[in-house]
Amino acid sequence: MPKVAVVTDSTACIPTKLVKEYNIRVVPLHFIFGEIKYTDSDHLPQDEFYRLLKDSPHSPTTSPASPGDYLEVFKELSSQVQGVLCLTVTSKISGMFDAARVAKETARETIPDVEIRVMDSGTAAMAQGFIALAAARIAQRGASLPEACAVAERLKSKVNLIAIVDTLDYLAKSRRIPKVGAWAASLLGLKPILSFSNGAVKLLSAATNKPKAVERIIKIMEKRTAGQGDIHASIFHTNVLQEAEELKRRLEPQFPWAELFISSFTPAMGIYTGPGVLGLVFYVEEG
């Protein structure tokens, strides 16, 4: 039995198969349409969710999990492991990190025999997911909590997230990224290409249409991984599975893969990006 359990939140967007395979505990965010409250674990179909996002007269909102949500998970794991690594979405856009830290402090009194470490991933989506996966994989091989934390910490600076966004309108409405409003005004009719790391969104480029934008993100990945080793990658999307599958078919023969799979944004992530997002998360395997 592993000595360490890995906990993350639903913004990591890890496919269910991998969550189960590596026994990762996922704490869901909440999102609200009007007076109806959902969680990311409700498995709301993407078509239905994006219809609600488009048609709802109320602007949807999200809320982080509570310290109590985290504490419940920590208590459950306390009978199974000696340590817990809780990896959250970047604290620059969410309160999940703060909630997990409060739960950790409470847990010192109620479950003192289990060591808990809370780590800010500095990112989101499958960039966060890959960090959690790397920690869970080494934990499954019997690693200690410091060893799992060290793996996660190293990967934070290596993982890349690049996204093509159909429109910046949803990000601009969220007001979580101040520069987006100015970008939206200057990029009318273009497909923005964004990167996300260290809690910051950057505008990398823009293209006149999506196929050209896809060419650019492939070139970016090629440049950042050339000659370095096998690649871990996820193609992510918001309700454009066919585009994601087409990109996967194209990439499969071009690069040396450690793994390549498709993931989709959860609703609590999709609220801020809208439909039509297509992107890549990747890093090169350590030698």
Residue pairs with C-beta under 8 A, 6 or more apart in sequence:
1 80
1 81
2 23
2 81
2 139
2 140
2 142
3 81
3 82
3 83
3 139
3 142
3 143
3 144
3 145
4 81
4 82
4 83
4 84
4 85
4 135
4 139
4 143
4 144
4 145
4 148
5 23
5 25
5 77
5 80
5 81
5 83
5 84
5 85
5 139
6 22
6 23
6 24
6 25
6 84
6 85
6 86
6 87
6 132
6 135
6 136
6 139
6 148
7 24
7 25
7 26
7 27
7 70
7 73
7 74
7 77
7 84
7 85
7 86
7 87
7 100
8 14
8 24
8 25
8 26
8 27
8 86
8 87
8 88
8 121
8 128
8 129
8 132
9 26
9 27
9 28
9 29
9 64
9 65
9 88
9 89
9 96
10 26
10 27
10 28
10 29
10 39
10 40
10 41
10 266
10 268
11 29
11 89
11 94
11 96
11 124
11 125
11 128
11 266
11 268
11 269
12 26
12 87
12 89
12 121
12 124
12 125
12 126
12 128
12 129
12 132
13 125
13 126
13 128
13 129
13 236
13 263
13 264
13 265
13 266
13 269
14 24
14 26
14 126
14 129
14 132
14 133
14 263
15 261
15 262
15 263
18 24
18 133
18 261
19 26
22 133
22 136
22 137
22 140
23 136
23 140
24 132
24 133
24 136
25 73
25 77
26 41
27 65
27 69
27 70
27 73
27 96
28 39
28 40
28 41
28 65
28 268
29 39
29 40
29 62
29 63
29 64
29 65
29 94
29 96
29 266
29 268
30 37
30 38
30 39
30 40
30 62
30 63
30 64
30 65
30 268
31 37
31 38
31 39
31 40
31 60
31 61
31 62
31 63
31 267
31 268
31 271
32 38
32 60
32 61
32 62
32 63
33 52
33 56
33 58
33 60
34 56
34 57
34 58
38 44
38 267
40 266
40 267
40 268
44 267
46 238
46 239
46 264
46 270
47 239
49 239
49 267
49 270
50 238
50 239
50 270
50 274
50 275
52 60
53 60
53 270
53 271
53 274
53 275
59 173
60 271
61 271
62 268
62 271
62 272
64 94
64 95
64 96
64 98
64 99
65 96
65 99
66 99
67 99
67 100
67 102
67 103
67 106
68 103
69 99
69 103
70 86
70 99
70 100
70 102
70 103
70 104
71 103
71 106
71 107
71 110
74 84
74 86
74 103
74 104
74 107
74 111
74 114
74 116
75 107
75 110
75 111
77 84
77 114
78 107
78 111
78 113
78 114
81 114
82 113
82 114
82 115
82 145
83 114
83 115
83 116
83 117
83 144
83 145
83 148
84 114
84 115
84 116
84 117
84 145
85 117
85 119
85 135
85 139
85 145
85 148
85 149
85 152
86 100
86 104
86 116
86 117
86 118
86 119
87 119
87 121
87 128
87 131
87 132
87 135
87 152
88 94
88 96
88 97
88 100
88 118
88 119
88 120
88 121
88 128
89 96
89 97
89 121
89 123
89 124
89 128
90 97
90 120
90 121
90 122
90 123
90 124
90 128
90 199
91 97
91 98
91 120
91 199
92 199
92 200
93 124
93 176
93 177
93 199
97 118
97 120
100 118
101 118
104 116
104 117
104 118
107 114
107 116
115 145
117 145
117 149
119 149
119 152
119 153
120 199
121 127
121 128
121 131
121 132
121 152
121 156
122 156
122 197
122 198
122 199
123 131
123 156
123 159
123 161
123 196
123 197
123 198
123 199
124 161
124 196
124 269
125 161
125 196
125 236
125 263
125 265
125 269
125 281
126 161
126 234
126 236
126 263
126 281
127 159
127 160
127 161
127 196
127 197
127 281
129 234
129 263
129 281
130 155
130 159
130 232
130 234
130 281
130 283
131 152
131 155
131 156
131 159
132 152
134 151
134 152
134 155
135 148
135 149
135 151
135 152
136 148
138 147
138 148
138 151
139 148
143 151
154 286
155 283
158 283
158 284
159 197
159 281
159 282
159 283
160 195
160 197
160 221
160 224
160 280
160 281
160 282
160 283
161 195
161 196
161 197
161 279
161 280
161 281
162 193
162 194
162 195
162 204
162 217
162 220
162 221
162 279
162 280
162 281
163 193
163 194
163 195
163 196
163 236
163 273
163 277
163 278
163 279
164 191
164 192
164 193
164 207
164 210
164 213
164 214
164 217
164 277
164 278
164 279
165 171
165 191
165 192
165 193
165 194
165 273
165 274
165 276
165 277
166 191
166 210
166 274
166 275
166 276
166 277
167 184
167 274
167 276
168 180
168 183
168 184
168 187
168 192
169 184
169 274
170 271
170 272
170 273
170 274
171 177
171 180
171 184
171 201
171 272
171 273
172 180
172 181
172 184
174 271
174 272
176 272
177 201
179 201
179 203
180 201
183 192
183 203
187 206
189 208
190 206
190 207
190 208
191 206
191 207
191 208
191 209
191 210
191 212
191 213
192 203
192 205
192 206
193 203
193 204
193 205
193 206
193 207
193 213
193 216
193 217
193 220
194 201
194 202
194 203
194 204
195 201
195 202
195 204
196 202
204 220
205 213
205 216
206 213
207 213
207 215
207 216
210 243
210 278
214 247
214 278
217 279
217 280
218 250
218 251
218 254
221 231
221 233
221 255
221 280
221 282
222 254
222 255
224 282
225 231
225 255
225 282
225 284
228 284
229 256
229 284
229 285
229 286
229 287
230 256
230 257
230 258
230 284
230 285
231 255
231 256
231 257
231 258
231 260
231 282
231 283
231 284
231 285
232 257
232 258
232 259
232 282
232 283
232 284
232 285
233 251
233 255
233 257
233 259
233 260
233 261
233 280
233 281
233 282
233 283
234 260
234 261
234 262
234 263
234 280
234 281
234 282
235 244
235 247
235 248
235 251
235 260
235 261
235 262
235 263
235 278
235 279
235 280
236 244
236 262
236 263
236 264
236 265
236 277
236 278
236 279
236 280
236 281
237 243
237 244
237 262
237 264
237 265
237 277
237 278
237 279
238 264
238 265
238 269
238 270
238 273
238 274
238 275
238 276
238 277
239 264
239 270
239 275
239 276
240 275
240 276
240 277
240 278
241 262
241 264
243 278
244 262
244 264
244 278
245 262
247 278
248 260
248 262
251 260
252 260
258 285
265 273
265 277
270 277
